[in-house]
Amino acid sequence: INEEPLGELQSDAPDDERPRRPYTKSQASKYSVSEKLAKDAAQVDIGKRLVALTIDIAVGYLAGLAINCVPFINIYFSAQVIMVLYLLVRDGLFNGRGVGKNLMGLQVVDMRSGEPASMVQSLKRNIVVYGPVLILYIIQMLISIIPNEVVTTVVNNGVQAVLGIYSFIVIPYEAYRVYSRADGLRWGDKFAGTAIVLADMDFSGPRRS
């Protein structure tokens, strides 16, 4: 479907040499939304993000302790795993706010559309940081069925070493990006196509059209 051109891209070249490349209404809208979100993201205070993270870690920890008291479930899921699972999906709750960001007036949104982050985007955004813990837990469960204790110990130590090196490199760099970049975008944000902006507190849940 052809869309009506809104105009032409500007250039410093003379009029007779200027390239004629019309852009459509949808393209113009996408660029304006992305530019606005970049400006909004630059207004987010780092201190608010840190407090929001602290709140979310506390919520995840308490949720882990509570669920770990449920019979049978605590056999398969430790409090640490429950906390990590919450941290992975938290940005998909309450229209991209979670608990911590909600209380601090922040929201995770899609960088292209400006819509609240989806659960998939929350997973992609946070897997960069918290993924190693989940991977280690899964591998430990799998190797626990191996009858050879020596093999189990070697594999477990090797996985812990690799994931430890990954975390030692990635987590500080993610923190550095948040501190040094004007828009505060982490690797996780680039991977998920998200940004953090200021928003009103809202625990009402997903909006229905």
C-alpha positions in Angstrom: 0.0 0.0 0.0 1.5 3.3 -1.1 1.5 6.1 1.5 1.3 9.7 0.8 4.7 11.4 1.0 4.9 14.1 3.7 8.0 15.7 2.3 11.6 15.2 1.3 14.8 14.7 3.3 16.9 17.8 3.6 20.4 18.1 2.3 23.2 20.6 2.2 23.7 19.9 -1.5 22.6 22.4 -4.1 18.9 22.1 -5.2 19.8 20.6 -8.6 22.0 17.9 -6.8 19.8 17.3 -3.8 18.6 13.7 -3.6 14.8 13.3 -3.9 13.9 10.7 -1.3 10.3 11.2 0.0 9.6 9.8 3.4 6.2 8.5 4.4 3.8 9.4 7.3 4.6 6.1 9.2 8.4 6.8 8.9 8.0 10.3 10.1 6.0 9.1 13.0 8.5 6.5 13.9 11.4 9.0 13.9 9.5 11.6 15.9 8.6 8.9 18.6 12.1 7.7 18.8 13.6 11.2 19.1 11.0 12.1 21.8 11.7 8.9 23.8 15.5 9.6 23.6 14.9 13.1 25.1 12.5 11.6 27.7 15.0 8.9 28.7 17.7 11.6 29.2 15.5 13.2 31.9 15.5 10.0 34.1 17.5 10.4 37.2 20.0 7.6 37.9 19.2 7.7 41.6 15.6 6.8 40.8 16.7 3.9 38.8 19.0 2.7 41.6 16.2 3.0 44.2 13.8 1.2 41.8 16.2 -1.7 41.4 16.7 -2.0 45.2 13.0 -2.1 45.7 12.6 -4.8 43.0 15.4 -6.9 44.5 13.6 -6.7 47.9 10.3 -7.6 46.3 11.8 -10.6 44.5 13.6 -11.7 47.6 10.4 -11.6 49.7 8.4 -13.4 46.9 11.1 -16.1 46.9 10.9 -16.6 50.6 7.1 -16.7 50.5 6.8 -19.2 47.6 9.6 -21.3 49.0 7.4 -22.0 52.0 4.8 -23.7 49.7 5.1 -27.5 49.9 6.5 -29.3 46.9 7.4 -26.1 45.1 10.3 -25.5 47.3 11.7 -28.9 46.1 12.2 -27.5 42.6 12.6 -23.8 43.0 14.8 -22.1 45.5 14.2 -18.6 46.8 17.1 -17.3 44.7 15.5 -18.7 41.5 12.1 -17.1 42.3 13.8 -13.8 42.8 15.7 -14.0 39.5 12.5 -15.0 37.7 10.7 -12.0 39.1 13.6 -9.7 38.1 13.4 -11.1 34.5 9.7 -10.4 34.1 9.2 -7.3 36.3 9.4 -4.8 33.4 6.4 -6.5 31.8 4.2 -6.0 34.8 1.9 -3.0 35.3 2.3 -1.6 31.8 6.1 -1.7 31.9 6.5 -0.3 35.4 6.9 -3.3 37.7 6.9 -2.5 41.4 10.1 -0.5 41.9 9.9 1.6 38.8 6.2 2.2 39.5 6.9 3.6 42.9 9.6 5.8 41.5 7.6 7.1 38.6 9.4 5.3 35.9 8.3 3.1 33.0 9.9 0.9 30.4 8.6 1.5 26.9 9.1 0.3 23.4 11.7 2.5 21.7 9.9 2.6 18.4 6.2 2.9 19.3 6.3 4.4 22.8 4.0 1.6 24.1 4.6 -0.1 27.4 7.2 -2.9 27.3 5.9 -6.4 26.7 6.7 -9.5 28.7 9.0 -10.7 25.9 10.8 -7.3 25.9 11.2 -7.5 29.7 12.8 -11.0 29.4 15.2 -9.8 26.6 16.0 -6.6 28.5 16.9 -8.4 31.8 18.3 -11.7 30.5 21.6 -9.9 29.8 22.2 -9.3 33.5 20.3 -12.1 35.3 20.5 -14.8 32.6 23.7 -16.4 34.0 22.0 -17.2 37.4 19.1 -19.0 35.6 21.5 -20.8 33.3 23.6 -22.0 36.2 20.5 -23.3 38.0 19.2 -25.2 34.9 22.7 -26.8 34.4 22.9 -27.8 38.0 19.6 -29.5 37.8 20.6 -31.4 34.7 24.0 -32.5 36.0 22.5 -33.6 39.3 21.2 -36.7 37.5 24.8 -37.7 36.5 25.9 -40.5 38.9 29.6 -39.6 38.6 30.4 -37.1 41.4 33.7 -36.1 39.8 32.1 -35.2 36.5 29.4 -33.3 38.2 31.9 -31.3 40.2 34.1 -30.5 37.2 31.1 -29.4 35.0 29.6 -27.3 37.8 32.9 -25.6 38.6 33.5 -24.9 34.9 30.1 -23.4 34.3 30.4 -21.3 37.4 33.8 -20.0 36.3 32.5 -19.0 32.8 29.3 -17.4 34.0 31.3 -15.6 36.7 33.7 -14.1 34.2 30.7 -13.1 32.0 29.0 -11.4 35.0 32.2 -9.7 36.1 32.5 -8.1 32.6 28.9 -7.4 31.7 27.3 -6.1 34.9 29.9 -3.3 35.5 29.7 -2.3 31.8 25.9 -2.2 32.0 26.2 0.1 35.0 28.8 2.2 33.2 26.5 2.6 30.2 23.6 3.8 32.5 25.9 6.3 34.1 27.8 7.6 31.0 25.1 7.7 28.3 22.7 10.6 28.2 19.8 8.3 27.4 20.9 5.7 30.0 20.4 2.7 27.6 21.9 -0.6 28.6 22.9 -3.5 26.4 19.6 -5.0 27.5 17.7 -2.0 26.2 19.4 -2.2 22.8 18.6 -5.9 22.6 15.0 -5.4 23.6 14.4 -2.1 21.8 13.4 -0.4 25.1 14.0 2.8 27.0 13.1 4.1 30.5 11.0 7.2 30.7 9.2 9.2 33.4 5.6 8.1 34.1 2.9 8.4 36.6 2.5 5.6 39.2 -0.1 3.1 38.1 -0.8 -0.3 39.6 -4.1 -0.8 37.7 -2.6 -3.5 35.4 -2.9 -3.7 31.6 -5.2 -1.3 29.9 -8.1 -2.7 28.0 -9.3 -1.1 24.8 
